[in-house]
Amino acid sequence: MVKREESKKESGKTLSLLQHDRSFLDQGFLSLAGVDEAGRGPLAGPVVASAVIVRDFSFVSRIDDSKKLSALQRERAFEEIHAKCEVALAVVDHERIDEVNILKATLQAMREAVMKLGILPGCLLVDGPHVPEVFCTRFPVIDGDAKSFSIACASIIAKVTRDRMMQAYDLEYPGYGFGAHKGYGTKSHIAAIREKGPCKIHRKTFEPIRTLMNVK
């Protein structure tokens, strides 16, 4: 009974996500792309953006805000999204983030992801209040990864891609726990920074790293 109720809830959420995107297509746009990022908040690593044009909405995998899915659900959805969608990615590294600030770096990644799509979509649905500078109609969607099917797909692609990158960095820079916390400012991560100092991929303009470096 519980599983049946959960299934109904997921089906209802999927329908809501689909209706959101179809409302834009009903306005006359021939195509749309969802755009989202992963990695704005961490103390280390890149910010990753994805742009996704959904070609086939008949998904078997659960599609939702990537933060609401388990790692296994995200991996399954990741593969199906790549099979049924036009997908593009862009990565902006920690050095660029320190150079221009995280908002500008995020918008740069989003713009680059959109420009890597096979075609320029009729409109963009972008998670959050800010939109990248591209030559098509753009709509900011607050909490878009929980409202739009296409943005949810983009959030999954960006999240899985960045998580894999941070797992690789965990091997390259052992002792910081990147594979577990993915660069976010957990107590164990901050303790490791205090003990070992920041490594190459840490964002030097982010607190508490900036303060710790000034102390030294």
N, C-alpha and C positions, 0 to 999 in steps of 0.2 A: 504493500500500500504506500509506504514511504517512497519507494523508488518510482512508483507511478506518479505520485504528486511532484516529485523532483523532475520527472520527465515532462510533465505538463508545464511546470514553471519554466524549464529551459526552452520548450517549444514556444511558449508565450513570449519569452525574451527575444528569441530569434525572429519571430514575426514582427515584433516592435522594431528591431534593428533594420529589418528589410523594408518595412513601411516607411521608415525615416528616409532611406535612400531613394525609394521609389517615388516619394513625394517630390524630389528634385527632378527625377527623370520625367515625371508627369508635367513639369513646368516647361518641357521642351528641350532640355539638355540631352544631347545624344549619348553622352557618356559622362561618367564622373569618376574621380579618384579620391580615395581616402588617404589622408596623410597623418602620420603620427611619429613620435620619437621615443627613444628609450635612453636614459642616462643623463638627464638634466641635473639630478640631485646628488649623484655620487661624488666622492672626493678624489676619485681616480678613474682613468680610462676615458674612452671617447664618448661622444654623443652619436647615436645612430638613428637615422631617419629612414622611413619607408613610405613609398607611395604605391597604392594598390588599386588597380581597376579590376573589378570582379566581372568575370565573363560568364560564370555559371553559379547561380545562387543555391543550387541543390547540394548543400553540404551534408556530409555524414558527421563530421567532427563538430564539436561544440564551438561556436564562435561567440566571443564575448570580450570584454575588457581583459587584456592579458593578465592583469593583476588578480583577476577573479578565477583564473584557471590554474590547475595544478601543472607542474612541470611536464608531466606525461601528456596532459590534454593540450598544452601548448605545442609540444613536439608533433603530435598527431595533426593538429590544425595547421601547423607550419608546412608540412608536406602537402596537405590537401590544397592549401592556398596557392602554393607554387604550381600545383597541377591545374588549377582552375582559374587562375588570375594572371594578369599582367603585373609583375612585381619588379620594383626597382629599389635600390638601397644606396645610401650615401653615409660615409663615416667622416666625422670631423674629430681630429685627435686632441689630446690634452693640451698640446702646445698652442694650437689655434684657439682653444677655449680660454687659455690664460691671456692670449694676445688681444682678443676682441670682446670677451665676456660670454657667458653661457647663452644668453638670449640670442645674440648675433650669431653665435656658432650653431645654435639649433636651427635658426631660420636659414642659414647657409646650407646645412645638411638637408633640410626639407626641400629647398629650391633645387639642389643638386639631384635629389632623388626624383623629383617630378621631371626634371629635364632628361633623366635617363630612361623614362618610360618610352615605349615604342611609338606612342602617339601622344600629343598634347590633349588631355581630356577636355570636355566641354566645360566642366567646372571642378573645383577642388573643394572637398570638405576637410577642414583642418582642425585637428584637436587643439583646443585651447583658444585664448583670446587673440593670438597673433598669427598672421599669415605671411608666407614667403612672397617675395616679389617675382611673380611669373605672369606671363601674358595669357591669362585666362580668368574667368570669373571665380572668385574665391569666397568661401563662406567659413568664418570661424565658428566652431561648435564647442561650447563649453562642455566638458565631460563627454566629448565626442566618442571616446572609446567605449562608453556605456550606452550610446544612443544610436550610432551609425554602424551598419554592417561593414562597410568599406573601411572606416576608421579602425574598427575593432580588428579587422584583418591586418591592417598596417601596424597596429600596436603589437600584435603577435609576432609578425615578421621582425620588427625592430627589437623586441624583447628577447626573442630566442637567439637572434644573431649576436646581440651584445653579450648575452649570458655566455655564449660559446667563446666569444673573444676573451671575456674575463676569466673563464676557466683555463684558457691557454696562458694568460698572463700569470695565473696562479703557479704554473710550472716554471715560468720564466723568472718570476719574482717571489720565491717561496717565503713563507713566514708572515705574510700580511693577511692571508685568508680570502683572497679575491674570489676563489671558487665558491665560497660559502656566501659572502655578503655582496659580491659583485661590485665592490668599491664604495658601497654606502657607508655612512659614518656610524657604524655600530660601535659599541664599547670596546669590543675586542680589536676592531680595526684601528681605532684611535689609540688604544694602548700599544699596538704594534708600531704605529707611527712614532709615538713618544719614545719607544725603546730603540727602534732601528733607524729612525729618521725617514723622511719621504723617499720613495724610489722614483725612477724615471717617469712613470706614468701618472704620478700624483699631480693634481691640479694645484699649482703653487699659489694661486690667487684665492683659493677657497680656505675658509676657516675650518678647523683650527690650524691648518698647515701653515698659512701665512704667518700667524702669530708665533708658532713654534720655530719657524725659520728665522724670524727676526730676533728671537731670543738667542738663538745660536749666533 
